[in-house]
Amino acid sequence: MNIITLPTDLNLDQSKPIQIFDYRSSMEIDRQQIVLNQHTFSFLLEGIKEVVFDDGVQAIDSAYFLLMKSGHCLMTEKLSEGKNYSSVLLFFSNEAIQKFVQKVELDSNPSFEYPSIHSFQYDDFIRRFVKSLLDVNKLSKEIQLRLLEVKFEEIMWYLLEKYGRGLLYSLLSTNDNSTLKFIRTIESNIHCKLTIKELAFLCNMSISTFKRTFEKQYGESPMKWFQNKRLEYAHYLLHFEKKTATEIYLDMGYENLSSFIQAYKNKYGITPKQHQKN
């Protein structure tokens, strides 16, 4: 599956600080590798969307919308019952956010790290806002650019008023510590059943570099480390959540029940069923 770069691959002019795209599709995609060159609002109108970033996962239906920081992510799009998928995408550059920040009082050193992605529930204000974006999209390019600058400030002021300044810090964050980002990517996605290729993409690494970095950081291969972590999680689910092996083996990344039982026995010396009897 090819990597998609947005907004470039939508044939939008990336030199523009704020852009809108009315996205519609009748095809589902599963964990498409996406490079966001600009920050993005995704106002979902139809379907289901799931996005995996280096620091976690957000899944929404059409009652919610997303704010995503620029970077690497994996995107899944599922069709609605009417077999449609649609969203209004509002792209904005670092230049646009820096210009807005000049009008906002922010602490220079926020006390903790903020996520790369936020989800928000629609309300009447946001629904009217999205409709107005679609109206703006019908106008000439020159007028669009002028109005989108106003619309961008409108949505940002509204979200800051309602949810606080944390979302601004997340967009401004420039943590370049590659080791911390690597660890965050791994440990935020332990239970997502991502492939090595997908994890390497989220880390912006080749597969070979990813494997070398992983073994240096964790002292064993990615396959062995993830298997142990998932078996530890299975142990928790069996003991505390009273789940059965049949209920959890697929979520633990095993294709069949017998291979899960054997792996569990190899690690703990007893089968899941024997564990629950103890």
Accessible surface in RSA format (square Angstrom, percent):
REM  Atomic radii and reference values for relative SASA: ProtOr
REM  Chains: A
REM  Algorithm: Lee & Richards
REM  Probe-radius: 1.40
REM  Slices: 20
REM RES _ NUM      All-atoms   Total-Side   Main-Chain    Non-polar    All polar
REM                ABS   REL    ABS   REL    ABS   REL    ABS   REL    ABS   REL
RES MET A   1   141.71  73.4  78.19  51.7  63.52 151.2  90.38  76.8  51.33  68.0
RES ASN A   2   130.47  90.0 120.60 116.5   9.87  23.8  29.50  71.0 100.96  97.6
RES ILE A   3    89.15  50.7  68.02  50.7  21.13  50.9  68.02  49.0  21.13  57.3
RES ILE A   4    59.18  33.7  59.18  44.1   0.00   0.0  59.18  42.6   0.00   0.0
RES THR A   5    35.80  25.5  35.80  36.3   0.00   0.0  14.93  20.0  20.87  31.6
RES LEU A   6    17.76   9.9  17.74  12.7   0.02   0.0  17.74  12.5   0.02   0.0
RES PRO A   7     0.00   0.0   0.00   0.0   0.00   0.0   0.00   0.0   0.00   0.0
RES THR A   8    61.22  43.5  54.94  55.7   6.28  15.0  53.78  72.2   7.44  11.2
RES ASP A   9    78.98  55.3  52.19  51.9  26.79  63.4  20.86  49.1  58.12  58.0
RES LEU A  10    34.43  19.2  23.40  16.7  11.03  27.7  26.77  18.8   7.67  20.6
RES ASN A  11   144.75  99.8 110.82 107.1  33.93  81.7  33.32  80.2 111.42 107.7
RES LEU A  12    37.48  20.9  23.34  16.7  14.14  35.5  25.86  18.2  11.62  31.3
RES ASP A  13    71.18  49.9  58.58  58.3  12.59  29.8  32.38  76.2  38.80  38.7
RES GLN A  14    74.70  41.8  60.03  43.9  14.67  34.9  25.43  54.1  49.27  37.4
RES SER A  15    91.81  77.6  56.33  75.2  35.48  81.7  56.21 119.7  35.61  49.9
RES LYS A  16    66.38  32.4  65.98  40.5   0.40   0.9  37.33  33.6  29.05  30.9
RES PRO A  17    25.86  18.8  24.48  22.3   1.37   5.0  25.86  21.3   0.00   0.0
RES ILE A  18     7.54   4.3   5.16   3.8   2.38   5.7   5.16   3.7   2.38   6.5
RES GLN A  19    11.39   6.4   9.78   7.1   1.60   3.8   8.62  18.4   2.77   2.1
RES ILE A  20    10.09   5.7   0.53   0.4   9.57  23.1   0.53   0.4   9.57  26.0
RES PHE A  21    54.40  27.2  53.71  33.3   0.70   1.8  54.40  33.0   0.00   0.0
RES ASP A  22    42.60  29.8  26.95  26.8  15.65  37.0   9.01  21.2  33.59  33.5
RES TYR A  23    49.23  23.0  49.16  28.0   0.07   0.2  32.47  24.4  16.76  20.7
RES ARG A  24   153.70  64.5 127.20  64.8  26.49  63.1  57.96  79.2  95.74  58.0
RES SER A  25    25.76  21.8  12.39  16.5  13.37  30.8  13.67  29.1  12.09  16.9
RES SER A  26    82.29  69.5  63.43  84.6  18.86  43.4  31.48  67.0  50.81  71.2
RES MET A  27   140.68  72.9 136.38  90.3   4.30  10.2  98.49  83.7  42.19  55.9
RES GLU A  28   100.37  57.6  75.96  57.5  24.41  58.1  23.25  45.0  77.13  63.0
RES ILE A  29    45.17  25.7  37.98  28.3   7.19  17.3  43.57  31.4   1.60   4.3
RES ASP A  30   100.04  70.1  92.41  92.0   7.63  18.1  33.89  79.7  66.16  66.0
RES ARG A  31    62.01  26.0  56.77  28.9   5.24  12.5   6.24   8.5  55.77  33.8
RES GLN A  32    10.22   5.7  10.22   7.5   0.00   0.0   0.03   0.1  10.19   7.7
RES GLN A  33    14.58   8.2  14.58  10.7   0.00   0.0   3.28   7.0  11.30   8.6
RES ILE A  34     4.96   2.8   4.96   3.7   0.00   0.0   4.96   3.6   0.00   0.0
RES VAL A  35    28.22  18.6  28.22  25.5   0.00   0.0  28.22  24.5   0.00   0.0
RES LEU A  36     3.97   2.2   0.79   0.6   3.18   8.0   0.79   0.6   3.18   8.6
RES ASN A  37    65.28  45.0  38.89  37.6  26.40  63.6   8.40  20.2  56.88  55.0
RES GLN A  38     8.24   4.6   6.07   4.4   2.17   5.2   5.41  11.5   2.83   2.1
RES HIS A  39     3.57   1.9   3.55   2.5   0.01   0.0   2.73   2.8   0.83   1.0
RES THR A  40     1.47   1.0   1.47   1.5   0.00   0.0   1.47   2.0   0.00   0.0
RES PHE A  41     0.00   0.0   0.00   0.0   0.00   0.0   0.00   0.0   0.00   0.0
RES SER A  42     0.00   0.0   0.00   0.0   0.00   0.0   0.00   0.0   0.00   0.0
RES PHE A  43     0.00   0.0   0.00   0.0   0.00   0.0   0.00   0.0   0.00   0.0
RES LEU A  44     0.23   0.1   0.00   0.0   0.23   0.6   0.00   0.0   0.23   0.6
RES LEU A  45    61.34  34.2  43.53  31.1  17.81  44.8  45.67  32.1  15.67  42.2
RES GLU A  46    62.46  35.9  60.19  45.5   2.26   5.4  24.12  46.7  38.34  31.3
RES GLY A  47     7.03   8.7   0.00   N/A   7.03   8.7   1.39   3.8   5.64  12.6
RES ILE A  48    79.41  45.2  79.18  59.0   0.23   0.6  79.18  57.0   0.23   0.6
RES LYS A  49     3.57   1.7   3.49   2.1   0.08   0.2   0.08   0.1   3.49   3.7
RES GLU A  50    59.05  33.9  58.32  44.1   0.73   1.7   6.84  13.2  52.21  42.6
RES VAL A  51     0.00   0.0   0.00   0.0   0.00   0.0   0.00   0.0   0.00   0.0
RES VAL A  52     3.38   2.2   3.38   3.1   0.00   0.0   3.38   2.9   0.00   0.0
RES PHE A  53     5.08   2.5   5.08   3.1   0.00   0.0   5.08   3.1   0.00   0.0
RES ASP A  54    10.83   7.6  10.76  10.7   0.07   0.2   4.53  10.7   6.30   6.3
RES ASP A  55    35.32  24.7  13.10  13.0  22.22  52.5   8.62  20.3  26.70  26.6
RES GLY A  56    13.27  16.4   0.00   N/A  13.27  16.4  13.27  36.4   0.00   0.0
RES VAL A  57    59.69  39.3  30.18  27.3  29.51  71.1  30.18  26.2  29.51  80.0
RES GLN A  58    52.37  29.3  50.60  37.0   1.78   4.2   2.92   6.2  49.45  37.5
RES ALA A  59    65.82  60.5  36.86  56.9  28.96  65.9  37.23  52.4  28.59  75.7
RES ILE A  60    10.44   5.9   3.71   2.8   6.73  16.2  10.15   7.3   0.29   0.8
RES ASP A  61    69.55  48.7  66.61  66.3   2.94   7.0  22.17  52.2  47.38  47.3
RES SER A  62    44.13  37.3  38.69  51.6   5.44  12.5   2.73   5.8  41.39  58.0
RES ALA A  63    35.05  32.2  32.39  50.0   2.66   6.0  34.01  47.9   1.04   2.8
RES TYR A  64    77.65  36.3  77.65  44.2   0.00   0.0  42.48  31.9  35.17  43.4
RES PHE A  65     0.63   0.3   0.63   0.4   0.00   0.0   0.63   0.4   0.00   0.0
RES LEU A  66     0.00   0.0   0.00   0.0   0.00   0.0   0.00   0.0   0.00   0.0
RES LEU A  67     0.72   0.4   0.45   0.3   0.27   0.7   0.45   0.3   0.27   0.7
RES MET A  68     0.70   0.4   0.70   0.5   0.00   0.0   0.70   0.6   0.00   0.0
RES LYS A  69    40.47  19.7  40.00  24.5   0.48   1.1  22.18  20.0  18.30  19.5
RES SER A  70    35.58  30.1  23.88  31.9  11.70  27.0   6.59  14.0  28.99  40.6
RES GLY A  71    25.58  31.5   0.00   N/A  25.58  31.5  25.23  69.2   0.34   0.8
RES HIS A  72    37.92  20.7  31.72  22.0   6.20  15.9  20.20  20.8  17.72  20.6
RES CYS A  73     0.00   0.0   0.00   0.0   0.00   0.0   0.00   0.0   0.00   0.0
RES LEU A  74     0.96   0.5   0.02   0.0   0.94   2.4   0.09   0.1   0.87   2.3
RES MET A  75     7.41   3.8   7.41   4.9   0.00   0.0   1.99   1.7   5.41   7.2
RES THR A  76     9.93   7.1   9.82  10.0   0.11   0.3   7.87  10.6   2.07   3.1
RES GLU A  77     8.40   4.8   8.35   6.3   0.04   0.1   0.02   0.0   8.38   6.8
RES LYS A  78   103.17  50.3 103.17  63.3   0.00   0.0  45.84  41.3  57.34  61.1
RES LEU A  79    34.33  19.1  17.97  12.9  16.36  41.1  17.97  12.6  16.36  44.0
RES SER A  80    29.42  24.9  18.43  24.6  10.99  25.3  25.35  54.0   4.07   5.7
RES GLU A  81   180.40 103.6 148.42 112.3  31.98  76.1  70.13 135.6 110.27  90.0
RES GLY A  82    53.69  66.2   0.00   N/A  53.69  66.2  34.80  95.5  18.89  42.3
RES LYS A  83   144.29  70.4 141.25  86.7   3.04   7.2  84.29  75.9  60.00  63.9
RES ASN A  84    64.78  44.7  64.78  62.6   0.00   0.0   6.73  16.2  58.05  56.1
RES TYR A  85     1.12   0.5   0.06   0.0   1.06   2.8   0.06   0.0   1.06   1.3
RES SER A  86     2.90   2.5   2.90   3.9   0.00   0.0   1.21   2.6   1.69   2.4
RES SER A  87     0.47   0.4   0.42   0.6   0.05   0.1   0.00   0.0   0.47   0.7
RES VAL A  88     0.00   0.0   0.00   0.0   0.00   0.0   0.00   0.0   0.00   0.0
RES LEU A  89    12.73   7.1  12.73   9.1   0.00   0.0  12.73   8.9   0.00   0.0
RES LEU A  90     0.07   0.0   0.07   0.1   0.00   0.0   0.07   0.1   0.00   0.0
RES PHE A  91     0.13   0.1   0.13   0.1   0.00   0.0   0.13   0.1   0.00   0.0
RES PHE A  92     0.00   0.0   0.00   0.0   0.00   0.0   0.00   0.0   0.00   0.0
RES SER A  93    18.84  15.9  17.83  23.8   1.01   2.3  18.84  40.1   0.00   0.0
RES ASN A  94    93.27  64.3  88.70  85.7   4.56  11.0  25.17  60.6  68.09  65.8
RES GLU A  95   115.63  66.4 104.43  79.0  11.20  26.7  47.05  91.0  68.58  56.0
RES ALA A  96     6.82   6.3   1.32   2.0   5.50  12.5   4.97   7.0   1.85   4.9
RES ILE A  97     1.17   0.7   1.17   0.9   0.00   0.0   1.17   0.8   0.00   0.0
RES GLN A  98    94.37  52.8  93.76  68.5   0.61   1.5  31.27  66.6  63.10  47.9
RES LYS A  99   114.69  56.0 111.92  68.7   2.76   6.6  75.62  68.1  39.07  41.6
RES PHE A 100     2.25   1.1   1.25   0.8   1.00   2.6   1.90   1.2   0.35   1.0
RES VAL A 101    25.12  16.5  23.28  21.1   1.84   4.4  23.28  20.2   1.84   5.0
RES GLN A 102   153.06  85.6 113.63  83.0  39.43  93.9  44.02  93.7 109.04  82.7
RES LYS A 103   112.06  54.7  82.23  50.5  29.84  71.0  65.21  58.7  46.85  49.9
RES VAL A 104    13.85   9.1   0.00   0.0  13.85  33.4   2.67   2.3  11.18  30.3
RES GLU A 105   156.57  89.9 143.60 108.6  12.97  30.9  62.57 121.0  94.00  76.7
RES LEU A 106    44.39  24.7  12.00   8.6  32.39  81.4  14.96  10.5  29.43  79.2
RES ASP A 107   104.89  73.5  94.92  94.5   9.97  23.6  18.90  44.5  85.99  85.8
RES SER A 108   104.26  88.1  67.52  90.1  36.74  84.6  54.90 116.9  49.37  69.2
RES ASN A 109   128.18  88.4 107.94 104.3  20.24  48.7  32.25  77.6  95.93  92.7
RES PRO A 110    59.00  43.0  35.06  32.0  23.94  87.0  40.33  33.3  18.68 116.1
RES SER A 111   106.46  90.0  64.56  86.2  41.90  96.5  55.15 117.4  51.31  71.9
RES PHE A 112   128.10  64.1 112.25  69.5  15.85  41.2 124.14  75.3   3.96  11.3
RES GLU A 113    91.19  52.4  62.84  47.5  28.35  67.5  41.50  80.3  49.69  40.6
RES TYR A 114    43.16  20.2  31.59  18.0  11.58  30.1  16.61  12.5  26.56  32.7
RES PRO A 115    57.84  42.2  53.54  48.8   4.30  15.6  57.01  47.1   0.83   5.1
RES SER A 116    16.95  14.3  14.75  19.7   2.20   5.1   2.10   4.5  14.85  20.8
RES ILE A 117     8.05   4.6   5.64   4.2   2.40   5.8   5.64   4.1   2.40   6.5
RES HIS A 118    31.72  17.3  28.69  19.9   3.02   7.7  14.49  14.9  17.23  20.0
RES SER A 119    42.06  35.5  20.24  27.0  21.83  50.3   0.00   0.0  42.06  58.9
RES PHE A 120    12.42   6.2   9.04   5.6   3.38   8.8  12.42   7.5   0.00   0.0
RES GLN A 121   101.29  56.6  95.50  69.8   5.80  13.8  19.65  41.8  81.64  61.9
RES TYR A 122    17.63   8.2   2.15   1.2  15.48  40.3   2.15   1.6  15.48  19.1
RES ASP A 123    34.99  24.5  26.50  26.4   8.49  20.1  33.23  78.2   1.75   1.7
RES ASP A 124   102.26  71.6  98.06  97.6   4.20   9.9  21.01  49.5  81.25  81.0
RES PHE A 125    59.12  29.6  56.22  34.8   2.91   7.6  56.22  34.1   2.91   8.3
RES ILE A 126     2.59   1.5   2.59   1.9   0.00   0.0   2.59   1.9   0.00   0.0
RES ARG A 127   125.70  52.8 116.57  59.4   9.13  21.7  47.61  65.1  78.09  47.3
RES ARG A 128   153.29  64.4 146.22  74.5   7.07  16.8  75.82 103.6  77.46  46.9
RES PHE A 129     3.55   1.8   0.25   0.2   3.30   8.6   3.16   1.9   0.39   1.1
RES VAL A 130     5.50   3.6   5.50   5.0   0.00   0.0   5.50   4.8   0.00   0.0
RES LYS A 131   134.47  65.6 132.22  81.1   2.26   5.4  98.37  88.5  36.11  38.5
RES SER A 132    29.16  24.6  26.86  35.8   2.30   5.3  28.61  60.9   0.55   0.8
RES LEU A 133     0.00   0.0   0.00   0.0   0.00   0.0   0.00   0.0   0.00   0.0
RES LEU A 134    41.90  23.3  40.23  28.8   1.67   4.2  40.23  28.3   1.67   4.5
RES ASP A 135    63.31  44.3  59.96  59.7   3.35   7.9  26.02  61.2  37.29  37.2
RES VAL A 136    10.71   7.0  10.48   9.5   0.23   0.6  10.65   9.3   0.06   0.2
RES ASN A 137    46.35  32.0  33.21  32.1  13.13  31.6   0.97   2.3  45.38  43.9
RES LYS A 138   167.41  81.7 129.29  79.3  38.12  90.8  90.99  81.9  76.41  81.4
RES LEU A 139    80.38  44.8  68.89  49.3  11.49  28.9  72.63  51.0   7.75  20.8
RES SER A 140    67.82  57.3  48.46  64.7  19.36  44.6  55.04 117.2  12.78  17.9
RES LYS A 141   144.76  70.6 138.29  84.9   6.47  15.4 101.56  91.4  43.19  46.0
RES GLU A 142   117.26  67.3 107.17  81.1  10.09  24.0  44.27  85.6  72.99  59.6
RES ILE A 143    77.31  44.0  77.31  57.6   0.00   0.0  77.31  55.7   0.00   0.0
RES GLN A 144    13.26   7.4  13.26   9.7   0.00   0.0   2.97   6.3  10.30   7.8
RES LEU A 145    51.22  28.5  49.58  35.5   1.63   4.1  51.00  35.8   0.21   0.6
RES ARG A 146   153.27  64.4 148.41  75.7   4.86  11.6  45.95  62.8 107.31  65.0
RES LEU A 147    66.19  36.9  66.19  47.4   0.00   0.0  66.19  46.5   0.00   0.0
RES LEU A 148     3.61   2.0   3.59   2.6   0.02   0.1   3.59   2.5   0.02   0.1
RES GLU A 149    66.29  38.1  63.50  48.0   2.79   6.6  16.57  32.1  49.72  40.6
RES VAL A 150    93.68  61.6  89.06  80.6   4.62  11.1  92.68  80.5   0.99   2.7
RES LYS A 151    27.60  13.5  27.60  16.9   0.00   0.0  11.07  10.0  16.53  17.6
RES PHE A 152     4.09   2.0   4.07   2.5   0.02   0.0   4.07   2.5   0.02   0.1
RES GLU A 153    44.55  25.6  44.55  33.7   0.00   0.0  14.35  27.8  30.20  24.7
RES GLU A 154    58.19  33.4  47.77  36.1  10.42  24.8  30.81  59.6  27.38  22.4
RES ILE A 155     0.00   0.0   0.00   0.0   0.00   0.0   0.00   0.0   0.00   0.0
RES MET A 156     0.00   0.0   0.00   0.0   0.00   0.0   0.00   0.0   0.00   0.0
RES TRP A 157   101.68  40.8  98.96  47.9   2.72   6.4  90.29  48.1  11.40  18.5
RES TYR A 158    49.73  23.2  44.39  25.3   5.34  13.9  37.33  28.1  12.40  15.3
RES LEU A 159     0.61   0.3   0.61   0.4   0.00   0.0   0.61   0.4   0.00   0.0
RES LEU A 160     8.36   4.7   3.30   2.4   5.06  12.7   3.54   2.5   4.82  13.0
RES GLU A 161   152.36  87.5 122.62  92.8  29.73  70.8  46.91  90.7 105.45  86.1
RES LYS A 162   100.08  48.8  68.37  41.9  31.72  75.5  55.53  50.0  44.56  47.5
RES TYR A 163    97.85  45.7  63.11  35.9  34.74  90.4  60.94  45.8  36.91  45.5
RES GLY A 164    29.95  36.9   0.00   N/A  29.95  36.9  27.58  75.7   2.37   5.3
RES ARG A 165    97.86  41.1  91.50  46.6   6.36  15.1  28.34  38.7  69.52  42.1
RES GLY A 166    19.65  24.2   0.00   N/A  19.65  24.2  13.93  38.2   5.72  12.8
RES LEU A 167     6.20   3.5   3.15   2.3   3.05   7.7   3.15   2.2   3.05   8.2
RES LEU A 168     0.00   0.0   0.00   0.0   0.00   0.0   0.00   0.0   0.00   0.0
RES TYR A 169    24.46  11.4  21.60  12.3   2.87   7.5  18.04  13.6   6.42   7.9
RES SER A 170     2.19   1.8   1.37   1.8   0.82   1.9   0.13   0.3   2.06   2.9
RES LEU A 171     6.50   3.6   1.48   1.1   5.02  12.6   1.48   1.0   5.02  13.5
RES LEU A 172    44.78  24.9  29.29  21.0  15.48  38.9  32.53  22.8  12.24  33.0
RES SER A 173    34.93  29.5  21.10  28.2  13.83  31.9  20.67  44.0  14.26  20.0
RES THR A 174   112.22  79.8  90.26  91.5  21.96  52.3  66.23  89.0  45.99  69.5
RES ASN A 175    66.24  45.7  38.08  36.8  28.16  67.8  24.91  59.9  41.33  40.0
RES ASP A 176   131.92  92.4 101.08 100.6  30.84  72.9  43.75 103.0  88.17  87.9
RES ASN A 177    70.32  48.5  57.26  55.3  13.05  31.4  19.14  46.1  51.18  49.5
RES SER A 178    79.65  67.3  70.12  93.6   9.53  22.0  42.83  91.2  36.82  51.6
RES THR A 179    69.89  49.7  65.14  66.0   4.74  11.3  35.71  48.0  34.17  51.7
RES LEU A 180    91.12  50.7  88.67  63.4   2.45   6.2  88.67  62.3   2.45   6.6
RES LYS A 181    68.83  33.6  68.53  42.1   0.30   0.7  28.13  25.3  40.70  43.4
RES PHE A 182     3.61   1.8   2.41   1.5   1.20   3.1   3.12   1.9   0.49   1.4
RES ILE A 183    44.04  25.1  44.04  32.8   0.00   0.0  44.04  31.7   0.00   0.0
RES ARG A 184    54.25  22.8  46.91  23.9   7.33  17.5  34.61  47.3  19.63  11.9
RES THR A 185     0.00   0.0   0.00   0.0   0.00   0.0   0.00   0.0   0.00   0.0
RES ILE A 186     0.00   0.0   0.00   0.0   0.00   0.0   0.00   0.0   0.00   0.0
RES GLU A 187    86.71  49.8  67.96  51.4  18.75  44.6  18.04  34.9  68.67  56.1
RES SER A 188    46.34  39.2  17.85  23.8  28.49  65.6  12.93  27.5  33.41  46.8
RES ASN A 189     0.91   0.6   0.00   0.0   0.91   2.2   0.12   0.3   0.78   0.8
RES ILE A 190    27.29  15.5  25.91  19.3   1.38   3.3  25.91  18.7   1.38   3.8
RES HIS A 191    94.99  51.9  73.28  50.9  21.71  55.5  57.23  59.0  37.76  43.9
RES CYS A 192    32.59  24.7  17.80  19.9  14.79  34.8  10.97  27.8  21.62  23.3
RES LYS A 193    83.61  40.8  72.97  44.8  10.64  25.3  45.41  40.9  38.20  40.7
RES LEU A 194    14.46   8.1   0.90   0.6  13.57  34.1   1.04   0.7  13.42  36.1
RES THR A 195    71.42  50.8  63.86  64.7   7.55  18.0  68.54  92.1   2.88   4.4
RES ILE A 196    43.55  24.8  40.82  30.4   2.73   6.6  40.82  29.4   2.73   7.4
RES LYS A 197   108.23  52.8 105.32  64.6   2.91   6.9  64.29  57.9  43.94  46.8
RES GLU A 198    20.76  11.9  20.76  15.7   0.00   0.0   6.06  11.7  14.70  12.0
RES LEU A 199     2.01   1.1   2.01   1.4   0.00   0.0   2.01   1.4   0.00   0.0
RES ALA A 200     1.74   1.6   1.74   2.7   0.00   0.0   1.74   2.4   0.00   0.0
RES PHE A 201    15.43   7.7   9.96   6.2   5.47  14.2  14.89   9.0   0.54   1.6
RES LEU A 202     1.06   0.6   0.00   0.0   1.06   2.7   0.00   0.0   1.06   2.9
RES CYS A 203    13.60  10.3   1.69   1.9  11.91  28.0   2.05   5.2  11.55  12.5
RES ASN A 204   106.38  73.4  83.99  81.2  22.39  53.9  10.26  24.7  96.12  92.9
RES MET A 205    49.62  25.7  29.57  19.6  20.05  47.7  37.67  32.0  11.94  15.8
RES SER A 206    63.99  54.1  45.04  60.1  18.95  43.6  53.10 113.1  10.89  15.3
RES ILE A 207    73.97  42.1  70.60  52.6   3.37   8.1  70.60  50.8   3.37   9.1
RES SER A 208    61.55  52.0  55.06  73.5   6.49  14.9  41.29  87.9  20.27  28.4
RES THR A 209    47.84  34.0  47.84  48.5   0.00   0.0  32.00  43.0  15.84  23.9
RES PHE A 210     0.00   0.0   0.00   0.0   0.00   0.0   0.00   0.0   0.00   0.0
RES LYS A 211    94.86  46.3  94.63  58.1   0.22   0.5  41.31  37.2  53.55  57.0
RES ARG A 212   153.14  64.3 142.93  72.9  10.21  24.3  77.62 106.1  75.52  45.8
RES THR A 213    38.24  27.2  34.74  35.2   3.50   8.3  26.41  35.5  11.83  17.9
RES PHE A 214     0.00   0.0   0.00   0.0   0.00   0.0   0.00   0.0   0.00   0.0
RES GLU A 215    87.46  50.2  80.08  60.6   7.38  17.6  16.77  32.4  70.69  57.7
RES LYS A 216   188.56  92.0 153.63  94.3  34.93  83.2 106.35  95.7  82.21  87.6
RES GLN A 217    76.54  42.8  52.07  38.1  24.47  58.3   3.45   7.4  73.09  55.4
RES TYR A 218    45.17  21.1  19.54  11.1  25.63  66.7  25.23  19.0  19.94  24.6
RES GLY A 219    66.71  82.3   0.00   N/A  66.71  82.3  33.12  90.9  33.58  75.2
RES GLU A 220    47.31  27.2  38.29  29.0   9.02  21.5  23.26  45.0  24.05  19.6
RES SER A 221    42.14  35.6  37.82  50.5   4.32  10.0  28.57  60.8  13.57  19.0
RES PRO A 222     6.52   4.8   6.52   5.9   0.00   0.0   6.52   5.4   0.00   0.0
RES MET A 223   155.90  80.7 147.65  97.7   8.25  19.6 112.66  95.8  43.25  57.3
RES LYS A 224   118.26  57.7 115.10  70.6   3.16   7.5  62.73  56.5  55.53  59.2
RES TRP A 225    18.67   7.5  18.66   9.0   0.01   0.0   8.31   4.4  10.36  16.8
RES PHE A 226     9.94   5.0   9.94   6.2   0.00   0.0   9.94   6.0   0.00   0.0
RES GLN A 227    74.37  41.6  69.49  50.8   4.88  11.6  14.20  30.2  60.17  45.6
RES ASN A 228    37.89  26.1  37.89  36.6   0.00   0.0   7.31  17.6  30.58  29.6
RES LYS A 229    70.79  34.5  67.71  41.5   3.09   7.3  18.57  16.7  52.22  55.6
RES ARG A 230    35.81  15.0  35.81  18.3   0.00   0.0   3.43   4.7  32.38  19.6
RES LEU A 231     3.62   2.0   3.62   2.6   0.00   0.0   3.62   2.5   0.00   0.0
RES GLU A 232    75.97  43.6  69.15  52.3   6.82  16.2  26.76  51.8  49.21  40.2
RES TYR A 233    74.93  35.0  70.25  40.0   4.68  12.2  36.35  27.3  38.58  47.6
RES ALA A 234     0.00   0.0   0.00   0.0   0.00   0.0   0.00   0.0   0.00   0.0
RES HIS A 235    56.29  30.8  56.29  39.1   0.00   0.0  30.15  31.1  26.14  30.4
RES TYR A 236    94.92  44.3  93.81  53.4   1.11   2.9  63.67  47.8  31.25  38.5
RES LEU A 237    19.07  10.6  19.07  13.6   0.00   0.0  19.07  13.4   0.00   0.0
RES LEU A 238     1.18   0.7   0.04   0.0   1.14   2.9   0.04   0.0   1.14   3.1
RES HIS A 239    81.80  44.7  78.15  54.3   3.64   9.3  46.34  47.8  35.46  41.3
RES PHE A 240   132.52  66.3 106.36  65.9  26.16  68.1 109.66  66.5  22.86  65.4
RES GLU A 241    83.98  48.2  65.08  49.2  18.90  45.0   9.15  17.7  74.83  61.1
RES LYS A 242   149.16  72.8 130.51  80.1  18.66  44.4  91.71  82.5  57.46  61.2
RES LYS A 243    81.58  39.8  81.55  50.0   0.03   0.1  27.21  24.5  54.38  57.9
RES THR A 244    61.24  43.6  61.18  62.0   0.06   0.2  57.95  77.8   3.29   5.0
RES ALA A 245    14.91  13.7  11.42  17.6   3.49   7.9  11.42  16.1   3.49   9.3
RES THR A 246    91.96  65.4  80.75  81.9  11.22  26.7  59.10  79.4  32.86  49.7
RES GLU A 247   106.69  61.3  77.35  58.5  29.34  69.8  37.67  72.9  69.02  56.4
RES ILE A 248     5.86   3.3   5.86   4.4   0.00   0.0   5.86   4.2   0.00   0.0
RES TYR A 249    39.71  18.5  39.71  22.6   0.00   0.0   6.08   4.6  33.63  41.5
RES LEU A 250   103.18  57.5 100.20  71.7   2.97   7.5 100.20  70.4   2.97   8.0
RES ASP A 251    88.52  62.0  81.84  81.5   6.68  15.8  17.20  40.5  71.32  71.1
RES MET A 252     5.86   3.0   3.84   2.5   2.02   4.8   3.84   3.3   2.02   2.7
RES GLY A 253    42.47  52.4   0.00   N/A  42.47  52.4  12.36  33.9  30.11  67.4
RES TYR A 254    30.79  14.4  26.44  15.0   4.36  11.3  28.73  21.6   2.06   2.5
RES GLU A 255   160.34  92.1 135.50 102.5  24.85  59.2  53.37 103.2 106.97  87.3
RES ASN A 256    71.43  49.3  70.29  67.9   1.13   2.7  31.21  75.1  40.21  38.9
RES LEU A 257    56.84  31.7  54.27  38.8   2.57   6.4  54.27  38.1   2.57   6.9
RES SER A 258    80.04  67.6  70.31  93.8   9.73  22.4  51.77 110.2  28.27  39.6
RES SER A 259    46.09  38.9  35.89  47.9  10.20  23.5  40.61  86.5   5.48   7.7
RES PHE A 260     0.00   0.0   0.00   0.0   0.00   0.0   0.00   0.0   0.00   0.0
RES ILE A 261    54.05  30.8  54.05  40.3   0.00   0.0  54.05  38.9   0.00   0.0
RES GLN A 262    97.48  54.5  96.52  70.5   0.96   2.3  39.85  84.8  57.63  43.7
RES ALA A 263    12.34  11.3   6.88  10.6   5.46  12.4  10.75  15.1   1.59   4.2
RES TYR A 264     0.00   0.0   0.00   0.0   0.00   0.0   0.00   0.0   0.00   0.0
RES LYS A 265    96.98  47.3  93.84  57.6   3.14   7.5  39.31  35.4  57.67  61.4
RES ASN A 266   112.16  77.3  75.59  73.1  36.57  88.1  30.95  74.5  81.21  78.5
RES LYS A 267    78.38  38.2  43.74  26.8  34.64  82.5  23.20  20.9  55.18  58.8
RES TYR A 268    70.77  33.0  42.75  24.3  28.02  72.9  43.34  32.6  27.43  33.8
RES GLY A 269    54.20  66.8   0.00   N/A  54.20  66.8  32.30  88.6  21.90  49.1
RES ILE A 270    49.66  28.3  49.65  37.0   0.01   0.0  49.66  35.8   0.00   0.0
RES THR A 271    28.54  20.3  28.54  28.9   0.00   0.0  25.52  34.3   3.02   4.6
RES PRO A 272     2.34   1.7   2.34   2.1   0.00   0.0   2.34   1.9   0.00   0.0
RES LYS A 273   144.09  70.3 140.11  86.0   3.99   9.5  85.21  76.7  58.89  62.7
RES GLN A 274    89.50  50.0  88.30  64.5   1.20   2.9  29.17  62.1  60.34  45.8
RES HIS A 275    22.14  12.1  18.15  12.6   3.98  10.2  10.60  10.9  11.54  13.4
RES GLN A 276    71.87  40.2  40.27  29.4  31.60  75.2  23.66  50.4  48.22  36.6
RES LYS A 277   160.65  78.4 123.13  75.5  37.53  89.3  81.61  73.5  79.04  84.2
RES ASN A 278   141.98  97.9  78.59  75.9  63.39 152.6  61.17 147.2  80.81  78.1
END  Absolute sums over single chains surface
CHAIN  1 A    14946.9      12368.4       2578.5       7790.8       7156.1
END  Absolute sums over all chains
TOTAL         14946.9      12368.4       2578.5       7790.8       7156.1
